[in-house]
Each structure stands twice: as structure tokens, then as C-alpha cells.
Amino acid sequence: MKQGLLIAFGELFLKSDQVKKLFIERLLNNISFFCQKEKIKFRVFLLRDRIFLETDQGEKVRKIIKHVPGIAWYASSIYFDRFSLKEVVSFISENHGIKTKESFALRVKRKKQTKESKELIIKRIAKEIDRPVNLDNPDKEIFIEIQIKGTFIYFKKKKGRGGLPLNSAGKVLV
């Protein structure tokens, strides 16, 4: 289990593969530059459409990440290097922080097919939490992303600056 920040880049999926690769490289360079400038220890993992920044200095990193152009949203996240329903259920049941009267919603995304269906995953986790479910307007949300290279769990998304990464556009003459 690793902790850090899960970062989603927004508009880059609209670009061609070659341009997308260049823009993601620039985004990674920008993130690395600002983190190194603040002397933050981190490791970067690039996934298909996400970046995972492993660090134990989450608060310091969040202050930096919210100002970096090219990031659609980010979330403090826990990463498991594989999917295990037992581990996920155990972690969420111990760390959900949902009070007795509060409602919740589970948001599950699967990029990797697992032997457990999405419905079974939701049912097992909801059974452990034992709080009211409200899918339209919950008090708390729990996000689970099952990727090919691992599983991410996070509880709150924060809006990023958006747009394209710094130094990804050419010069314009007006």
C-alpha cells in the first residue's frame, strides 16, 4: 500500500498520440520541477490517463499541484499494487469516516476486468459500511479505480487548474 496524489489530466485525451505524449512529458516535467523546488521527496508513476505521485508530504504537494496548469483534478489517494477485494473492503471499512446519519455513494471504475463484477464489489463494500446510500446527493463519496497496474482508493476530488501544461503552446504574435 502506497499513499500519494492521483492526478487526472483533462484535455490531453483530445490530442493525437504523438502530441499527447509530448504534453504529458511536459506536465510531468512541470510537476517534478515544482516538487523539487520545494524539496519534496516523491516518485512518479505514469498510467494510461492518470499520474500517481507517491509521497508522504501530501499537504505540501497539494498546495503546489492546485496551481499547475494541465491538471483537471487531483485527490489524496491510497494505491494497492494489485486488486484484492478483501484488502479494499478492509481498508474502506476501517477508513471511510462516514458518520452514522450520513449517506454515501460508491463510485467504482474498472479498467481491468476482475473476476468480481462491479455490482459485487459495491455490494460487499456497502455491506461493511452499513450507512444510508444516496447516489444523487451523498454526504460522502468513495472512489475506487481498478487499473491494470493497481487499485486506487480516494475520498474527495479537488478541481485542478485545467487547460494545457506550461510550455506546451507555441508563441503568438498579435
Secondary structure, 3 states (H helix, E strand, C coil): CEEEEEEECCHHHHCCHHHHHHHHHHHHHHHHHHHHHCCCCCEEEECCCEEEEECCCHHHHHHHHCCCCCCCEEEEEEEECCCCHHHHHHHHHHHCCCCCCCCEEEEEEECCCCCCCHHHHHHHHHHHHCCCECCCCCCEEEEEEEECCEEEEECCCEECCCCCCCCCCCCCCC
